[in-house]
Amino acid sequence: MDWRKHVRTALDGRHPGLGHRVELGLHALILYSALSMGVETLPHLPGWAQTALSVSEAAVVAVFTLEYLLRLATAPAPGAYARSFFGIVDLLAIAPFYLGLVFIGFGLDLRAGRALRVLRLVRLLKLARYTSAVDRLIAAWRAVKEEVVVFGMAAIIVLYVCALVIWQFEHDAQPEAFGSVFDAMWWAAVTLTTVGYGDVTPVTAVGRIFTVLMLFVALGIIAIPTGLVASALSAIRQKEASAAAEDREAGRRPATAARD
């Protein structure tokens, strides 16, 4: 095994010697970075604590910068890794720190630069690299994405039609809330997603009856995409379970043949 494969398998938690130790260390750094960002917002934080947080932030950024460079150097296709989802996440996780240094060098107002530190939360997405659940979700999305896209387009059409109808019923009674069809779209979106803020409600009898009908339609709008993804995930899990059972059966066959 050459050094590139050693490094790559270590970063992915598959190294035969290091095992999951590197993986767990990266997990800990990701969680620490997210928690330290919250600690920094505490009022009246002592000066020594601010200094410690700044030093630890620089250390964490150094580790993740090294990780990013090593992944680039050891990836079979560095360009493909850099353009991939996790490659972009890895870059965004360290970019705010270096952008802040650039702002200091050019003498720009750091108040705008500090807003970029929110991107540090992107590091939490790096945890998804280490779980097969994300792979299953991606596979499920690929399996049903066409149906979900078609259903999403239909939902947008239904949203606009409902806004047109409710505007006809409520415009005269509530011109301030339903001044236009586009104002009514806010009510339609809140109702169809079953959020129900209650800031805009129909007051006419016909409008209320139409709202009841919309609520039944909303149940389908929420349930159908959820059911599609759930069915795809269930099928993927069954396929994985069948493959695992076949592997176990194949492993028992040589042992049985050897005893015979």
Steps between C-alpha positions, in 0.01 A plus 500: 500500500654834393485815713208646304283201576612506865397865532175461307382199700602668827297811421200285408530287814584180309870470582590151628731638768349833599146371472244763596732710716560764232130499417401554864759776535352686203152453648616653827657800326185565297280496810747708702513764227121527488474525879780756526318722253207509741724561802654803327158668498471495881498852646776611738732218394835530682799610298688176561204302367484712186871446444468125556211479255694696237805276537291185487320630192830549323606147599175348376526688169859377464389139547218527249722684254748212523214253456375683189847511346561131576168404343593697190843337485375144553174509303504288181356804319585820695287719274197277546545511878533880501173532303314237701251581775735403782793670332306827494390447862861440605606822326215707645591373846837676489431786258354750756819492709722586204255754363515670839877523468461653154258759637754593768773538239290736290376696799133426437230524764510168686135524601405379155775242505376354830175404332697251293583311819147360485632278223698316767177310571549337162757284678212310655414375152840332496356251748280373218814370329527227764149354492341261256161659573590789270584253224159343543327838491684596183412168338135542604491851353645377173237227486201733544631842392299505176175427682579755771588769243176441309304507823677819607404670176140389549508635856615842375214507251253404775648773721441767237149379417406501870635853532286610205188344646543629856573849367161498327329403825689720748616810310189708567477393864873541578663727244799562728579126539399386153597803298621293205538142390864514607396602850260206501786267405646548848177373654484215247860394572447504878174304466621244247807420708273464807712753693207726582655815647158658535616850401266494197173308520185497287192666650237429235295181512604397150864572579488281809336213313768528232766495772363173637525347154855633467600334827399159364704569187792608719509161669574341163758765409695421817442125507571399140866617473565364848352166402707486181826557685402262780417225249832552322691485830316183598587337167867597539513358853340175383753478217789554745358240738467248216856570384631457856311171537644375171851595615454311825368198314793512257738516796347190658521293184884479484513405869244222446686377193827493695348285776360260241 
